[in-house]
């Protein structure tokens, strides 16, 4: 049959190769986690959410500002997909504010998120913000875009990347936006997470999800770029102390961005409460959120149609306050797993001035978990 449909045969082979080549995630290595994940264990388990990446890796050796080496990128997260321009309710919070997330003043004021959430490096926030507006103008459903306050968040990738070379260009932002899709989310050194470091291992993008007993889904995506090696705990085990090789810094540095999506019907003040929960997951991982850390969190809900027609009252739904605790737990559990997934996906990378950041060794991680009685053996 496949001989009659060569294009179908090629597609099936491509899918099979992709599945076979997919790197293991934390659960597959035997790391135990609480809570029930969604089918993809990703932020895209929340219906409508799409994620796109542009990854920039080129050059090696000594830093030449403007030329490289380049280890950076940009990630786009659409709450309702790139073809749906409807707003969502949102809330945000911070643990330590040595970082940037644009557009949050309006989210505080109105509780509304318009457009995608973008992740990149510290010195590319401006170009990403401007490029998002250009993309919105091009794809506007109305005749004109009167104003836009894009949400762009950053973490610092200057240990591996030519940060002051400004290598993220508008076309890279457009590519991330245009390529966003639902389904499995690529993790590790991709998109905005390309040059990021977590607990002195290679970090970057990670994702996970949880489904509550009431049937609501919470999805999380992180850009993990924080912490010292000795602080790292996975499943309560002091993994960082057991792997001293390859440490790169004496003091706490770095940041983390956590984006939370849910299909639970929540209003902005409730979403702000969800956005306050990621620090509990960071505590499980061993973070102390040092002075140089920008730990910024945003939550949005796709459940309600945000009122957009002035002069007409609208109805929205919300959960009772007493029903929020399972969602809080889902945020904490999914954030923890998303960070570990980012670590597991990270591979050893050499960047500017031949700086090397080690990937978390999978075999060693399993040995340590087994030593402490925390390894989940496959049936």
Secondary structure as GFF3:
##gff-version 3
##sequence-region A 1 379
A	DSSP	three_ten_helix	2	4	.	.	.	ID=ss1
A	DSSP	alpha_helix	6	21	.	.	.	ID=ss2
A	DSSP	three_ten_helix	27	29	.	.	.	ID=ss3
A	DSSP	three_ten_helix	43	45	.	.	.	ID=ss4
A	DSSP	beta_strand	50	58	.	.	.	ID=ss5
A	DSSP	beta_strand	70	78	.	.	.	ID=ss6
A	DSSP	beta_strand	88	97	.	.	.	ID=ss7
A	DSSP	alpha_helix	104	110	.	.	.	ID=ss8
A	DSSP	beta_strand	112	113	.	.	.	ID=ss9
A	DSSP	beta_strand	117	121	.	.	.	ID=ss10
A	DSSP	three_ten_helix	122	124	.	.	.	ID=ss11
A	DSSP	alpha_helix	125	138	.	.	.	ID=ss12
A	DSSP	beta_strand	151	155	.	.	.	ID=ss13
A	DSSP	three_ten_helix	163	165	.	.	.	ID=ss14
A	DSSP	alpha_helix	170	178	.	.	.	ID=ss15
A	DSSP	three_ten_helix	191	193	.	.	.	ID=ss16
A	DSSP	beta_strand	197	198	.	.	.	ID=ss17
A	DSSP	beta_strand	201	202	.	.	.	ID=ss18
A	DSSP	beta_strand	204	211	.	.	.	ID=ss19
A	DSSP	beta_strand	217	226	.	.	.	ID=ss20
A	DSSP	three_ten_helix	229	231	.	.	.	ID=ss21
A	DSSP	alpha_helix	239	242	.	.	.	ID=ss22
A	DSSP	beta_strand	254	262	.	.	.	ID=ss23
A	DSSP	alpha_helix	268	275	.	.	.	ID=ss24
A	DSSP	alpha_helix	278	285	.	.	.	ID=ss25
A	DSSP	beta_strand	294	301	.	.	.	ID=ss26
A	DSSP	three_ten_helix	321	323	.	.	.	ID=ss27
A	DSSP	alpha_helix	325	345	.	.	.	ID=ss28
A	DSSP	beta_strand	349	350	.	.	.	ID=ss29
A	DSSP	beta_strand	356	357	.	.	.	ID=ss30
A	DSSP	alpha_helix	362	371	.	.	.	ID=ss31
###
